[in-house]
Amino acid sequence: MAQESTEQGELTEDQQQVLLKLARDTIEQWVTRQTLPDLPTDAPVFAEPRAVFVTLHKHGQLRGCIGTLEAREPLAAAVRSSAVSAATQDPRFPPVSPAEMDDLEIEVSVLSPLRKVESAEDIEVGTHGVMVSQGARRGVFLPQVAPEQGWDRETMLNLLCAHKAGLPADAWRHGADLYVFTTQVFGEGD
């Protein structure tokens, strides 16, 4: 399920596996003992500030997804904190229980920096993740969401405004700012 690479460079397969193991170990330790695993330090990329989302699926259904749009902490730390948040703080779901661990599939999305676009026509569905922003309201879809749902650009933007940002569905046509980003997405079983 690999998506387009980030503008900051591709992570190697080994680095991806380290981060997936970190996410799984983090969730397991947090939901069973309220402890966190040590961060990997074997690659310089793990210390670079990066924006990350961690997505959890259970039996093919979304079970949690939380992350950041801006690089606020080093990559490994961002994966660890997003894993805890996806498992315990996604308001759409109850916290993950220890009994669910074997049923979870974990996916990590490493984001490129946000780039403002002047027009919706600049958004490539399936390639770009999109953030809409107006006033204090923001909403975001990762690049894989629209293709997974079968949405075209207009449908995606309408739903992004109305359901994620709490704006009128057509706010993207009337003054809301649009930003795009790319991701490198990798998951267990890829």
SULLINCOR-V906000 format. One line per field, one symbol per residue. phi: phi as a letter, one per 40 degrees, with the letter a starting at -180 (. if undefined). psi: psi as a letter, one per 40 degrees, with the letter a starting at -180 (. if undefined). Layout:
phi: ???
psi: ???
This chain:
phi: .ccdcccchcccdccccccccdcccccccccbbfbbccccbcbdcccccacabbbbbbfgbdbiaaabcbcbaddccccccccccccbbcccbcdccdccdcccbbbbbbccccbcbcaccccbcgbccbbbaafccaaabcdccccccgccdccdcccdcccbcgbddcdccbhccbbbabbbbaacgc
psi: fhiiiieeiiiiddddddddddddddddddedefiiiiiieehddeehhihiihhhihfeiheihiaieiheiidddddddddddddeeheeiiihideedeehhhhhhhiiiihhidideehhhddhihhihhbehiiihideddddefiiddddddddddddefiideddefeiihiiiiihhiihe.
